[in-house]
Amino acid sequence: MKPELIQKIVDIRSRVVDCRASGRTTGFVPTMGALHAGHAALMERARRACDVVIVSVFVNPIQFDRPDDYEKYSLNLQADVAFCAARNVDLVFAPELKEMYPSPQHTYVEVPRVSDRLCGEYRPGHFRGVATVVAKLFNIVPADAAYFGEKDAQQLAVIRRMVADLNIPISIVAVPTVRESDGLALSSRNQRLSPAERRVAPLVFKALEAARAKIAGGGRDAAEIKEASVALLRAEPRIRIEYFEIVDAEEMQPVEQFQGPVRIAAAVWLGQTRLIDNVLIDNAPIDSVPISTS
């Protein structure tokens, strides 16, 4: 069944409030469109847990640190609505830019420390934009739970901290990273890779897995573990490393020696395309879900 497409804030808020008043549980999946199997995993997780599933499709300009990156995001709303229909989504909220930002934005949400390192260090203002638009969306779509992928682990940590600090009454549900059969984490940015770059891209996950294997084997010196994985990436001339870090899983701060949960996180450039990925080390099974590309 085709989901109901809603473009006005007053209408989506009213629908969600009515759903909750009638005792139906609501799950919310915020997206920037260009939907793929990673988004599908979020929708399917929400569908299993909730009576009503809402997906937002909005490209948020204030989280882009480079204007050209924002300009590359072209929406195909019809395709995204069809994608949602195939996953039994009930409501799609797709506001126009003027609906979300009717006047210049003067109020922002910032989550320092959690957002300072990794992507925050290289993309000034990015997480301020993310936290601000997600706070707006949580006010507009007052759902019971919101679903986010672990591929964007720092974003997930920022949102969790924001929700806790501001007492926003919504549960944040993390969904494991979805990967191609060769390990590449799914991202809308992958379509920008040339065929040669696409063949090289799985090296990012291999480097993360190499670091994970060293930790599983008893390694505890973060610098030594990082050095071997960075060498693996540097051996490929097409890859330019932005960062490769081992950080604590909650505040995203680099560690030297560790015992508790950590994330190994990387950002690299392949040509004009920036890729990020991470793996969690918490003595739990591998936090990725492979998919078939055949």
C-alpha positions as CSV (number, residue, x, y, z in Angstrom):
1,M,0.0,0.0,0.0
2,K,1.3,3.4,-0.9
3,P,2.2,5.5,2.1
4,E,0.5,8.9,2.7
5,L,2.7,11.7,1.6
6,I,2.6,14.7,4.0
7,Q,4.5,18.0,3.4
8,K,3.2,20.3,6.1
9,I,4.4,20.3,9.7
10,V,1.0,20.9,11.1
11,D,-0.4,17.9,9.2
12,I,2.3,15.3,10.2
13,R,2.3,16.5,13.8
14,S,-1.5,16.1,14.0
15,R,-1.3,12.6,12.4
16,V,1.3,11.3,14.8
17,V,-0.4,12.8,17.9
18,D,-3.7,11.2,16.8
19,C,-1.9,7.8,16.4
20,R,-0.4,7.9,19.8
21,A,-3.7,9.1,21.4
22,S,-5.4,6.0,20.0
23,G,-2.8,3.8,21.6
24,R,-0.8,3.0,18.5
25,T,3.0,2.9,18.8
26,T,5.0,5.1,16.3
27,G,8.4,4.6,14.9
28,F,10.3,7.3,13.0
29,V,13.1,7.0,10.5
30,P,14.7,10.3,9.5
31,T,16.4,10.3,6.1
32,M,17.8,12.6,3.4
33,G,16.4,10.5,0.6
34,A,18.3,8.5,-2.0
35,L,17.0,5.5,-0.1
36,H,18.8,2.1,-0.2
37,A,19.0,-1.2,1.7
38,G,20.6,0.5,4.7
39,H,17.5,2.6,5.1
40,A,15.3,-0.4,4.5
41,A,16.9,-2.1,7.5
42,L,15.8,0.9,9.6
43,M,12.3,0.8,8.2
44,E,12.0,-3.0,8.7
45,R,13.2,-2.7,12.3
46,A,10.6,0.0,13.0
47,R,7.9,-2.0,11.2
48,R,8.5,-5.0,13.5
49,A,8.3,-3.0,16.6
50,C,5.7,-0.3,15.9
51,D,2.1,0.0,14.7
52,V,2.8,3.1,12.6
53,V,6.1,3.8,10.7
54,I,6.9,7.3,9.6
55,V,9.9,8.2,7.3
56,S,11.0,11.7,6.7
57,V,12.8,12.7,3.5
58,F,14.6,16.1,3.8
59,V,18.0,17.2,2.7
60,N,19.2,19.4,5.5
61,P,21.3,22.3,4.2
62,I,22.7,23.4,7.5
63,Q,24.7,20.2,8.1
64,F,26.8,20.5,5.0
65,D,30.2,22.1,5.5
66,R,30.7,22.3,1.7
67,P,28.1,23.9,-0.6
68,D,29.1,21.6,-3.5
69,D,28.3,18.6,-1.4
70,Y,24.8,19.9,-0.7
71,E,24.3,20.6,-4.4
72,K,25.1,17.0,-5.3
73,Y,22.1,15.8,-3.3
74,S,19.3,15.5,-5.8
75,L,16.0,14.1,-4.5
76,N,13.8,11.7,-6.4
77,L,10.8,11.8,-4.1
78,Q,8.7,9.6,-6.3
79,A,11.3,6.8,-6.1
80,D,11.7,7.3,-2.4
81,V,8.0,7.0,-1.8
82,A,7.9,3.9,-3.9
83,F,10.8,2.5,-1.8
84,C,8.9,3.2,1.4
85,A,5.7,1.6,0.0
86,A,7.6,-1.6,-0.6
87,R,8.6,-1.6,3.1
88,N,5.1,-1.0,4.3
89,V,5.8,2.5,5.6
90,D,2.6,4.4,6.7
91,L,3.5,8.0,6.4
92,V,6.2,9.9,4.5
93,F,7.0,13.4,5.7
94,A,8.7,15.3,2.8
95,P,8.7,19.1,3.7
96,E,10.0,21.8,1.4
97,L,13.0,23.8,2.5
98,K,10.8,26.8,3.3
99,E,8.6,24.6,5.5
100,M,11.5,23.5,7.7
101,Y,13.4,26.9,7.6
102,P,10.8,29.6,7.0
103,S,13.3,32.3,8.2
104,P,17.0,32.3,8.8
105,Q,17.9,29.9,11.6
106,H,19.2,31.7,14.7
107,T,18.8,28.8,17.2
108,Y,21.1,25.8,17.1
109,V,21.7,22.7,19.1
110,E,25.3,21.8,19.9
111,V,26.7,18.7,21.6
112,P,30.3,19.4,22.4
113,R,32.9,16.8,23.2
114,V,30.9,14.0,21.5
115,S,31.0,16.0,18.3
116,D,34.6,17.4,18.6
117,R,36.7,14.7,17.1
118,L,36.5,12.4,14.1
119,C,34.1,13.9,11.5
120,G,33.5,16.9,13.7
121,E,37.1,17.9,13.5
122,Y,37.1,17.8,9.7
123,R,33.5,19.0,9.0
124,P,33.1,22.2,11.0
125,G,29.4,22.9,11.9
126,H,28.2,19.5,10.6
127,F,27.0,18.1,13.9
128,R,25.5,21.4,14.9
129,G,23.4,21.1,11.8
130,V,22.6,17.5,12.4
131,A,21.6,18.0,16.1
132,T,19.5,21.0,15.2
133,V,17.5,19.4,12.4
134,V,17.0,16.2,14.4
135,A,15.7,18.2,17.4
136,K,13.3,20.0,15.0
137,L,12.2,16.7,13.5
138,F,11.6,15.2,17.0
139,N,9.4,18.2,17.8
140,I,7.5,17.9,14.5
141,V,7.2,14.1,14.6
142,P,6.7,13.2,18.3
143,A,7.1,9.4,17.8
144,D,7.8,6.8,20.5
145,A,11.1,5.7,18.9
146,A,13.5,6.8,16.2
147,Y,15.8,4.5,14.2
148,F,19.4,5.3,13.2
149,G,22.2,3.3,11.6
150,E,25.4,2.4,13.3
151,K,27.4,3.3,10.2
152,D,27.0,6.9,11.3
153,A,28.2,6.1,14.8
154,Q,29.2,9.6,15.8
155,Q,25.9,11.0,14.6
156,L,24.2,8.3,16.7
157,A,26.3,9.2,19.7
158,V,25.5,12.9,19.3
159,I,21.7,12.2,19.0
160,R,21.7,9.9,22.0
161,R,23.5,12.6,24.1
162,M,21.2,15.3,22.9
163,V,18.1,13.3,23.7
164,A,19.4,12.5,27.2
165,D,20.5,16.0,28.0
166,L,17.4,17.7,26.7
167,N,14.9,15.1,28.1
168,I,13.4,14.5,24.7
169,P,10.8,11.7,25.2
170,I,11.8,9.4,22.4
171,S,13.8,6.1,22.4
172,I,16.8,6.0,20.1
173,V,17.2,2.6,18.5
174,A,20.5,1.7,16.8
175,V,20.4,-0.6,13.8
176,P,23.5,-2.5,12.6
177,T,25.4,-1.4,9.5
178,V,24.3,-3.0,6.3
179,R,27.1,-3.9,3.9
180,E,27.6,-5.1,0.4
181,S,28.9,-8.6,-0.1
182,D,32.5,-7.3,-0.3
183,G,32.1,-5.4,3.0
184,L,31.6,-1.9,1.8
185,A,29.1,-0.1,4.1
186,L,26.0,1.0,2.2
187,S,25.8,4.8,1.5
188,S,24.1,7.0,-1.0
189,R,27.6,8.4,-1.6
190,N,28.8,5.0,-3.1
191,Q,27.1,5.8,-6.4
192,R,29.6,8.6,-6.9
193,L,32.5,6.2,-7.0
194,S,34.0,5.4,-10.4
195,P,34.3,1.6,-11.2
196,A,38.0,1.7,-10.2
197,E,37.3,3.5,-7.0
198,R,34.4,1.1,-6.2
199,R,36.8,-1.8,-6.5
200,V,39.2,-0.2,-4.0
201,A,36.5,1.0,-1.5
202,P,36.2,-2.4,0.5
203,L,39.8,-1.8,1.8
204,V,38.3,0.6,4.4
205,F,36.3,-2.3,6.0
206,K,39.3,-4.6,5.6
207,A,41.5,-2.1,7.6
208,L,38.8,-1.9,10.3
209,E,38.5,-5.6,10.5
210,A,42.3,-6.0,10.7
211,A,42.3,-3.7,13.7
212,R,39.4,-5.6,15.2
213,A,41.3,-8.9,14.8
214,K,44.3,-7.5,16.6
215,I,42.1,-6.4,19.5
216,A,40.4,-9.8,19.6
217,G,43.9,-11.4,19.7
218,G,44.7,-9.5,22.9
219,G,46.1,-6.2,21.5
220,R,45.6,-3.3,23.8
221,D,48.0,-0.6,22.4
222,A,45.8,1.6,20.2
223,A,48.7,3.3,18.4
224,E,50.2,0.0,17.4
225,I,46.9,-1.4,16.2
226,K,46.2,1.7,14.2
227,E,49.6,1.7,12.6
228,A,49.1,-1.6,10.9
229,S,45.7,-0.7,9.5
230,V,46.8,2.7,8.3
231,A,49.7,1.1,6.5
232,L,47.1,-1.2,4.7
233,L,45.2,1.9,3.5
234,R,48.3,3.8,2.5
235,A,49.4,1.0,0.3
236,E,46.5,1.9,-2.1
237,P,47.4,5.2,-3.8
238,R,43.8,6.1,-4.6
239,I,42.9,6.3,-0.9
240,R,43.5,9.5,1.0
241,I,43.1,9.0,4.8
242,E,41.3,11.7,6.7
243,Y,41.3,9.8,10.0
244,F,41.6,6.3,11.5
245,E,41.0,6.3,15.2
246,I,40.0,4.0,18.1
247,V,37.6,5.9,20.3
248,D,35.4,5.2,23.3
249,A,32.0,4.1,22.2
250,E,30.0,6.8,24.1
251,E,31.9,10.1,23.8
252,M,33.9,9.4,20.7
253,Q,37.2,10.4,22.3
254,P,40.5,8.7,21.2
255,V,41.9,6.1,23.6
256,E,45.5,4.9,24.1
257,Q,44.8,1.8,26.2
258,F,41.4,0.3,26.5
259,Q,39.3,-2.3,28.2
260,G,35.7,-1.1,27.7
261,P,33.6,-0.8,24.5
262,V,35.4,1.1,21.7
263,R,34.7,1.9,18.1
264,I,37.3,1.8,15.4
265,A,36.3,4.6,13.0
266,A,37.7,5.7,9.6
267,A,37.1,8.4,7.1
268,V,38.8,8.3,3.7
269,W,38.6,10.0,0.3
270,L,38.4,8.1,-2.9
271,G,38.7,10.8,-5.6
272,Q,36.0,13.3,-4.8
273,T,34.0,10.9,-2.6
274,R,34.3,10.8,1.2
275,L,33.5,7.5,2.8
276,I,33.1,6.7,6.5
277,D,32.8,3.4,8.4
278,N,33.3,1.9,11.8
279,V,33.1,-1.3,13.8
280,L,32.2,-1.8,17.4
281,I,34.4,-3.7,19.9
282,D,32.3,-4.8,22.8
283,N,32.8,-8.5,23.1
284,A,29.6,-8.9,21.1
285,P,29.1,-10.5,17.6
286,I,30.1,-8.5,14.6
287,D,27.8,-5.6,14.2
288,S,27.2,-5.7,10.4
289,V,24.6,-7.3,8.2
290,P,25.9,-8.5,4.8
291,I,23.6,-8.3,1.8
292,S,23.8,-10.0,-1.5
293,T,24.4,-7.8,-4.6
294,S,23.6,-10.5,-7.0
